């Protein structure tokens, strides 16, 4: 195909993507992502098309900038970055143009400036050291051991078996197994070496000869060149002002050593041929069915193992007994001699402590003391902006969270389902955070990233379960995992429930989407919790007492107490009216209006009584108001049924009263922190922050966050 035909074909595909982004027709929404997936497949099969596609995408980005078509900027920017990650042969001039475009976007509001800054940082390194993005992604996702880039990741995919059909689960599992069967460590190391050399040397690299040489190399030789390439790339990328010329020279030496005298610049005359495709392997994914009481246990407290071994202890049906966790985190099994102690993060003496200043052999006690207290504030990556309903932003978890502790491991938890699945995820997240404050600190050592893909009810009844060459579902999931870097923080709400049976203790639970209240036909027993009030007229529904605090922009407290007759209520933390928050039409999430205050939208179906010549009649009207917290109690003999996040498994019957409020951060109500590495001023700051409980916000990663 001639170059003009190639450009015309790619241009048509890009225009199809743009039409999809600009159209909200239901027919197109059912096939979201198909055009973008087809576009990526075209350049994956023929890598020589990548520079042409990058120029087309850049031209469309510049057009969108000039015409202020902001709804296409972030999706196109993600697309061009994904192409650049896999591509080779991109000129420095083209990199500079894309980088300049990203810097111009920094003047726009969030999320455009946030996404642009993230892209600009990666582009700056990729321009000077081509192949860095690809190499780091493969090393982390495939858990390839390397000292210079020790970051490792694992993807945990949870599917609701009640919502996702068996055919879809089977197809997805087959796609994952087929992809991972082809992604051996040797294959991934070949990809890294080949991509780095082609990206740096360009046309001077004889891709066909390089491919054949790597295929014929034994594992020891392959590992040698893999570590040499990684060292060259990482050492150059770590420099303050990396030199593209210096990087090319270093990789040229590796290239000549690998191919010997047959290398082009080393004296050989090889016939240049069409470069073979270098795939970007999909991340390592483990598949799980969400069947009930899942609570994530990611890491043993004494662990110094790699991520691939650490996360194998993921317990989906419960945790080990509490006493066992307490024992392994407190008791010491060392000899008592300092040099025999493990070098892990389980024990971190203060920087100014005598243990770090003394040399030689020193005796220590047999009981280990934790270097950070159990009530210490959680790392920033867990916390969204305090007091907000939800807001976009980049997790602030990169680098060291506590002295001597680096978060080298990342667990990406992806759930497929509907509101029920999100509610169960919020419940598990709350339990995990609560357990963190009681047992041991996992978060400083592990970055937890949450993702969500909604599954619609017109879901196709069956899919082809054959081992297809181009797995669509897996590719879409992989794209979301890699490019969804902007979290939205969702407020978790806690509900305290009181029952008609006085012998039954009140219970507490949490919800994320909504709490629905229905009026039961049953009534209180004569000696029940709340007897019927005199003078209350019979009619549909129940007489309710509502006490709530208004949600005002001024944040001034204003209490309201009312009594009314209602047939039902719905407390929505995330209204269903707005369903698009990602801004890129990749994976829509349930959303709420962009507000700067935490609020519940309460919809009350009130019963209105009227009298006329025919007698008394009743009608209903829906009232809506916003509140920060609310208490509701049945005043007559009617009982209530509560349903959390539309989940039949989380339904409570025979309720007489319940209280709803923003769920506080589990660690925010703990006692004063006494971290040894904080000075007096630092401790005072911590105590001041803890004076007001912080809300528990669950971050869900999206492509762009909230579009202002």
KEPA-500261 format. One record per residue (C-alpha): z, x, y. Coordinates in steps of 0.1 Angstrom, whole numbers, padded with zeros to 4 digits. Layout:
N
    zz    xx    yy
     Z     X     Y
...
This chain:
708
    zz    xx    yy
  0000  0000  0000
 -0010  0014  0034
  0016  0020  0061
  0004 -0009  0082
  0006 -0032  0052
  0041 -0019  0044
  0053 -0025  0080
  0037 -0060  0081
  0054 -0069  0048
  0088 -0057  0059
  0084 -0074  0093
  0078 -0108  0075
  0110 -0103  0055
  0130 -0094  0086
  0117 -0125  0104
  0128 -0146  0074
  0163 -0132  0077
  0163 -0140  0114
  0152 -0176  0108
  0180 -0180  0083
  0206 -0167  0108
  0193 -0191  0135
  0191 -0222  0113
  0219 -0244  0102
  0198 -0266  0079
  0216 -0275  0046
  0185 -0265  0026
  0188 -0229  0040
  0226 -0228  0037
  0224 -0233  0000
  0205 -0200 -0004
  0224 -0179  0021
  0218 -0142  0017
  0187 -0145 -0005
  0163 -0131  0021
  0186 -0103  0030
  0190 -0094 -0007
  0152 -0094 -0012
  0148 -0071  0018
  0173 -0046  0004
  0156 -0047 -0029
  0122 -0038 -0014
  0135 -0005  0000
  0156  0001 -0031
  0125  0001 -0053
  0105  0022 -0028
  0129  0045 -0007
  0099  0057  0013
  0100  0023  0032
  0135  0029  0046
  0124  0047  0078
  0099  0019  0085
  0125 -0008  0080
  0151  0010  0102
  0126  0011  0130
  0118 -0026  0126
  0155 -0036  0125
  0162 -0014  0156
  0134 -0031  0175
  0148 -0065  0166
  0183 -0054  0177
  0170 -0042  0211
  0152 -0075  0215
  0184 -0095  0207
  0203 -0073  0232
  0178 -0080  0260
  0176 -0117  0253
  0213 -0120  0247
  0209 -0134  0212
  0243 -0123  0201
  0244 -0144  0169
  0220 -0120  0152
  0234 -0087  0165
  0262 -0082  0140
  0242 -0093  0109
  0213 -0070  0118
  0236 -0041  0126
  0253 -0045  0092
  0218 -0046  0076
  0206 -0014  0093
  0239  0004  0084
  0235 -0006  0048
  0200  0007  0047
  0210  0040  0064
  0238  0045  0038
  0213  0045  0010
  0183  0060  0027
  0170  0096  0029
  0143  0109  0052
  0157  0093  0084
  0149  0115  0114
  0175  0127  0139
  0157  0109  0167
  0161  0075  0149
  0198  0082  0143
  0202  0089  0180
  0185  0057  0190
  0207  0036  0168
  0238  0055  0180
  0228  0048  0216
  0224  0011  0209
  0259  0010  0194
  0274  0027  0224
  0258  0001  0247
  0275 -0027  0227
  0309 -0013  0235
  0308 -0032  0268
  0306 -0065  0250
  0338 -0085  0240
  0353 -0085  0205
  0340 -0086  0178
  0308 -0070  0190
  0324 -0039  0205
  0347 -0036  0174
  0318 -0036  0149
  0297 -0014  0172
  0325  0012  0175
  0329  0013  0137
  0292  0019  0133
  0290  0045  0160
  0318  0066  0145
  0300  0066  0111
  0266  0073  0127
  0279  0103  0146
  0289  0120  0114
  0258  0109  0095
  0235  0122  0122
  0250  0157  0120
  0257  0157  0083
  0231  0134  0065
  0243  0119  0032
  0280  0117  0042
  0282  0079  0040
  0266  0077  0006
  0286  0105 -0009
  0320  0092  0003
  0312  0057 -0008
  0302  0067 -0044
  0332  0091 -0048
  0357  0065 -0037
  0342  0035 -0056
  0335  0054 -0088
  0369  0073 -0087
  0352  0107 -0090
  0379  0134 -0088
  0375  0157 -0058
  0401  0175 -0038
  0382  0175 -0005
  0377  0137 -0005
  0405  0123 -0027
  0401  0086 -0016
  0397  0061 -0045
  0391  0024 -0046
  0392 -0004 -0071
  0379 -0040 -0068
  0398 -0069 -0085
  0378 -0100 -0088
  0397 -0133 -0093
  0379 -0165 -0102
  0394 -0200 -0104
  0383 -0213 -0138
  0388 -0249 -0127
  0362 -0246 -0100
  0337 -0219 -0111
  0317 -0230 -0141
  0317 -0211 -0174
  0280 -0203 -0170
  0286 -0187 -0136
  0316 -0167 -0149
  0296 -0156 -0179
  0267 -0145 -0157
  0289 -0126 -0134
  0308 -0109 -0162
  0275 -0099 -0178
  0262 -0085 -0145
  0294 -0064 -0140
  0293 -0051 -0176
  0256 -0042 -0174
  0260 -0024 -0141
  0290 -0004 -0152
  0274  0006 -0185
  0248  0025 -0165
  0272  0041 -0141
  0287  0070 -0160
  0305  0098 -0141
  0276  0121 -0149
  0250  0096 -0136
  0270  0091 -0104
  0274  0129 -0098
  0236  0133 -0102
  0231  0106 -0076
  0254  0123 -0052
  0238  0157 -0056
  0202  0144 -0054
  0209  0122 -0024
  0227  0149 -0004
  0199  0174 -0010
  0171  0149 -0001
  0189  0136  0029
  0194  0171  0043
  0162  0188  0033
  0138  0159  0037
  0102  0167  0027
  0112  0203  0018
  0131  0189 -0012
  0109  0184 -0043
  0126  0152 -0055
  0108  0150 -0088
  0117  0185 -0099
  0152  0181 -0087
  0156  0149 -0107
  0143  0165 -0139
  0166  0195 -0134
  0197  0174 -0129
  0188  0153 -0159
  0186  0184 -0181
  0217  0200 -0168
  0249  0200 -0190
  0280  0184 -0177
  0297  0217 -0167
  0266  0227 -0146
  0264  0193 -0131
  0301  0193 -0121
  0296  0228 -0105
  0268  0216 -0083
  0285  0183 -0076
  0316  0201 -0062
  0295  0225 -0043
  0276  0197 -0026
  0307  0178 -0018
  0324  0209 -0004
  0294  0216  0018
  0293  0181  0032
  0330  0175  0037
  0337  0209  0052
  0308  0204  0077
  0319  0168  0084
  0354  0179  0091
  0344  0203  0119
  0349  0192  0155
  0312  0198  0163
  0292  0198  0131
  0258  0215  0132
  0229  0198  0115
  0211  0231  0112
  0241  0248  0096
  0244  0219  0072
  0208  0222  0062
  0211  0259  0056
  0241  0255  0033
  0225  0228  0012
  0192  0248  0010
  0212  0276 -0006
  0225  0251 -0032
  0190  0237 -0037
  0175  0271 -0043
  0203  0280 -0067
  0198  0248 -0087
  0160  0250 -0090
  0157  0287 -0090
  0124  0304 -0081
  0106  0270 -0084
  0122  0257 -0052
  0097  0252 -0024
  0111  0275  0003
  0122  0299 -0023
  0087  0309 -0033
  0075  0281 -0056
  0044  0259 -0052
  0054  0225 -0065
  0031  0195 -0062
  0049  0170 -0040
  0053  0136 -0057
  0067  0102 -0049
  0105  0106 -0048
  0124  0087 -0074
  0147  0059 -0063
  0184  0069 -0059
  0204  0038 -0064
  0238  0032 -0048
  0260  0023 -0078
  0280 -0009 -0075
  0318 -0004 -0072
  0340 -0005 -0102
  0351 -0041 -0106
  0376 -0057 -0130
  0372 -0094 -0137
  0402 -0118 -0139
  0407 -0155 -0143
  0434 -0169 -0120
  0454 -0190 -0144
  0488 -0195 -0129
  0516 -0173 -0118
  0497 -0143 -0107
  0517 -0117 -0088
  0502 -0083 -0082
  0520 -0052 -0094
  0498 -0024 -0083
  0517  0008 -0088
  0547  0023 -0106
  0571  0037 -0081
  0573  0071 -0098
  0535  0074 -0102
  0516  0105 -0093
  0485  0094 -0113
  0450  0087 -0101
  0441  0052 -0089
  0422  0044 -0120
  0454  0049 -0140
  0478  0034 -0114
  0460  0001 -0111
  0458 -0004 -0149
  0494 -0017 -0147
  0482 -0047 -0127
  0503 -0075 -0141
  0487 -0109 -0137
  0513 -0130 -0155
  0545 -0116 -0140
  0565 -0085 -0133
  0587 -0063 -0154
  0624 -0072 -0153
  0640 -0064 -0119
  0666 -0041 -0135
  0639 -0019 -0149
  0622 -0016 -0115
  0655 -0008 -0099
  0663  0018 -0125
  0631  0038 -0123
  0633  0038 -0085
  0668  0051 -0083
  0677  0072 -0112
  0666  0108 -0113
  0655  0126 -0145
  0650  0161 -0130
  0670  0191 -0137
  0687  0191 -0103
  0668  0222 -0092
  0647  0218 -0062
  0616  0236 -0075
  0616  0213 -0105
  0613  0181 -0085
  0580  0163 -0084
  0558  0167 -0054
  0550  0130 -0051
  0558  0105 -0025
  0589  0091 -0043
  0612  0113 -0024
  0605  0124  0011
  0633  0144  0028
  0635  0142  0065
  0615  0169  0084
  0647  0183  0099
  0669  0180  0068
  0684  0212  0054
  0664  0208  0021
  0632  0215  0039
  0646  0245  0058
  0662  0264  0029
  0643  0286  0005
  0650  0295 -0031
  0667  0275 -0057
  0691  0248 -0045
  0711  0224 -0065
  0708  0187 -0057
  0726  0156 -0069
  0714  0136 -0099
  0707  0105 -0079
  0676  0103 -0058
  0680  0088 -0024
  0650  0070 -0009
  0637  0087  0022
  0626  0055  0039
  0650  0025  0039
  0642 -0007  0021
  0644 -0026  0053
  0620 -0004  0073
  0592 -0021  0091
  0561 -0026  0071
  0530 -0005  0080
  0507 -0018  0107
  0479 -0027  0084
  0500 -0056  0071
  0507 -0070  0105
  0484 -0089  0127
  0491 -0093  0165
  0525 -0109  0166
  0526 -0146  0175
  0489 -0153  0170
  0474 -0180  0149
  0447 -0156  0137
  0427 -0129  0154
  0402 -0103  0144
  0407 -0066  0143
  0405 -0035  0122
  0434 -0026  0099
  0454  0002  0114
  0463  0017  0080
  0441  0048  0079
  0460  0081  0077
  0497  0087  0072
  0520  0057  0074
  0552  0076  0067
  0559  0114  0069
  0541  0131  0040
  0525  0099  0026
  0488  0093  0028
  0471  0061  0017
  0445  0075 -0005
  0441  0045 -0027
  0426  0011 -0018
  0428 -0021 -0039
  0402 -0047 -0028
  0412 -0081 -0040
  0384 -0106 -0040
  0389 -0143 -0048
  0363 -0169 -0056
  0373 -0205 -0052
  0382 -0231 -0026
  0413 -0240 -0005
  0434 -0241 -0036
  0425 -0205 -0044
  0433 -0194 -0008
  0467 -0212 -0010
  0475 -0195 -0043
  0465 -0162 -0028
  0488 -0168  0002
  0516 -0176 -0022
  0511 -0144 -0042
  0508 -0124 -0010
  0541 -0138  0002
  0558 -0130 -0031
  0544 -0095 -0030
  0556 -0089  0006
  0590 -0103 -0003
  0593 -0080 -0034
  0583 -0050 -0013
  0614 -0054  0008
  0637 -0056 -0022
  0624 -0029 -0046
  0602 -0002 -0033
  0575  0005 -0007
  0541  0002 -0022
  0522 -0003  0011
  0524  0033  0024
  0506  0045 -0007
  0481  0017 -0012
  0458 -0001  0012
  0455 -0037  0001
  0423 -0054  0014
  0418 -0091  0008
  0384 -0109  0005
  0374 -0145 -0001
  0341 -0162 -0011
  0341 -0200 -0010
  0325 -0218 -0039
  0308 -0251 -0030
  0311 -0283 -0051
  0269 -0285 -0055
  0273 -0253 -0074
  0244 -0249 -0099
  0254 -0262 -0133
  0239 -0233 -0152
  0226 -0198 -0145
  0205 -0174 -0165
  0230 -0153 -0185
  0205 -0127 -0196
  0210 -0091 -0185
  0187 -0092 -0155
  0174 -0061 -0138
  0184 -0072 -0103
  0218 -0090 -0104
  0220 -0112 -0074
  0257 -0123 -0076
  0270 -0088 -0081
  0248 -0074 -0052
  0261 -0101 -0028
  0297 -0094 -0038
  0291 -0056 -0034
  0275 -0061  0001
  0305 -0082  0012
  0330 -0057 -0001
  0313 -0028  0016
  0304 -0043  0050
  0333 -0068  0054
  0356 -0046  0075
  0369 -0070  0102
  0400 -0089  0091
  0410 -0123  0104
  0448 -0129  0104
  0458 -0163  0090
  0493 -0176  0096
  0512 -0185  0065
  0536 -0215  0068
  0568 -0221  0049
  0580 -0255  0039
  0615 -0265  0029
  0617 -0296  0007
  0646 -0320  0001
  0645 -0345 -0027
  0660 -0380 -0033
  0681 -0367 -0062
  0711 -0351 -0046
  0717 -0330 -0077
  0683 -0313 -0072
  0685 -0283 -0050
  0660 -0280 -0021
  0630 -0259 -0027
  0608 -0236 -0006
  0571 -0229 -0008
  0543 -0217  0015
  0509 -0230  0024
  0479 -0216  0043
  0454 -0245  0048
  0471 -0278  0049
  0501 -0299  0038
  0493 -0336  0029
  0519 -0363  0029
  0515 -0395  0010
  0538 -0425  0008
  0550 -0434 -0027
  0553 -0469 -0040
  0588 -0461 -0054
  0619 -0465 -0034
  0653 -0448 -0031
  0680 -0459 -0055
  0708 -0479 -0039
  0730 -0448 -0036
  0700 -0427 -0025
  0698 -0400  0001
  0687 -0422  0030
  0694 -0459  0030
  0671 -0484  0046
  0678 -0490  0082
  0685 -0526  0094
  0659 -0543  0115
  0630 -0524  0100
  0601 -0548  0094
  0584 -0548  0061
  0548 -0535  0061
  0525 -0508  0048
  0537 -0472  0049
  0571 -0458  0056
  0593 -0455  0086
  0594 -0418  0095
  0614 -0397  0119
  0596 -0367  0134
  0612 -0339  0153
  0589 -0311  0164
  0583 -0285  0191
  0552 -0288  0211
  0527 -0259  0210
  0521 -0251  0246
  0500 -0223  0261
  0530 -0214  0283
  0551 -0209  0251
  0579 -0229  0267
  0601 -0247  0242
  0598 -0285  0244
  0614 -0306  0217
  0601 -0340  0209
  0618 -0366  0186
  0600 -0399  0177
  0601 -0426  0150
  0571 -0444  0138
  0557 -0462  0107
  0529 -0443  0090
  0509 -0445  0058
  0504 -0407  0056
  0502 -0374  0074
  0482 -0342  0072
  0494 -0309  0087
  0465 -0286  0091
  0469 -0249  0097
  0432 -0244  0095
  0412 -0275  0106
  0380 -0281  0086
  0359 -0289  0117
  0351 -0252  0122
  0339 -0236  0091
  0321 -0204  0103
  0342 -0174  0114
  0322 -0145  0100
  0295 -0148  0126
  0269 -0135  0103
  0263 -0164  0079
  0272 -0142  0049
  0304 -0157  0036
  0318 -0186  0057
  0355 -0191  0057
  0377 -0221  0067
  0384 -0216  0103
  0403 -0229  0132
  0396 -0230  0170
  0402 -0196  0185
  0436 -0199  0200
  0462 -0175  0213
  0492 -0193  0199
  0504 -0203  0165
  0500 -0241  0159
  0498 -0268  0134
  0474 -0297  0139
  0493 -0329  0128
  0473 -0360  0120
  0495 -0391  0116
  0480 -0424  0103
  0503 -0447  0122
  0508 -0484  0114
  0505 -0507  0144
  0521 -0542  0142
  0507 -0571  0161
  0516 -0608  0164
  0492 -0637  0169
  0489 -0674  0161
  0480 -0666  0125
  0512 -0646  0122
  0519 -0608  0119
  0492 -0583  0112
  0491 -0546  0107
  0464 -0521  0117
  0463 -0483  0116
  0455 -0457  0142
  0453 -0419  0138
  0473 -0398  0163
  0469 -0361  0166
  0492 -0335  0182
  0499 -0298  0179
  0532 -0282  0171
  0548 -0249  0162
  0573 -0264  0137
  0582 -0299  0126
  0608 -0318  0106
  0600 -0351  0090
  0623 -0375  0073
  0618 -0409  0057
  0641 -0435  0073
  0637 -0464  0049
  0635 -0466  0012
  0601 -0451  0007
  0597 -0417 -0009
  0571 -0390  0000
  0547 -0369 -0021
  0537 -0335 -0007
  0505 -0316 -0017
  0501 -0280 -0006
  0466 -0267  0000
  0449 -0295 -0019
  0464 -0281 -0051
  0475 -0306 -0078
  0496 -0278 -0093
  0516 -0275 -0061
  0526 -0312 -0056
  0562 -0323 -0050
  0573 -0359 -0056
  0603 -0380 -0046
  0607 -0361 -0013
  0629 -0376  0015
  0627 -0348  0041
  0609 -0316  0047
  0607 -0288  0073
  0577 -0268  0082
  0576 -0236  0103
  0557 -0203  0105
  0566 -0181  0076
  0585 -0150  0089
  0578 -0115  0079
  0601 -0109  0049
  0613 -0076  0063
  0618 -0089  0098
  0652 -0105  0091
  0667 -0074  0074
  0695 -0053  0087
  0691 -0025  0112
  0669  0003  0102
  0684  0038  0098
  0653  0059  0092
  0665  0095  0093
  0633  0108  0110
  0637  0084  0140
  0657  0096  0170
  0681  0073  0188
  0654  0060  0211
  0632  0052  0182
  0659  0033  0164
  0666  0012  0194
  0629  0003  0196
  0629 -0008  0160
  0661 -0029  0165
  0645 -0045  0195
  0614 -0055  0176
  0635 -0069  0148
  0655 -0091  0171
  0627 -0117  0170
  0613 -0125  0136
  0576 -0117  0132
  0552 -0142  0116
  0537 -0134  0082
  0500 -0131  0087
  0476 -0127  0058
  0444 -0107  0066
  0412 -0118  0051
  0383 -0094  0056
  0350 -0108  0071
  0318 -0093  0084
  0326 -0098  0121
  0360 -0115  0125
  0363 -0143  0151
  0333 -0147  0174
  0346 -0153  0209
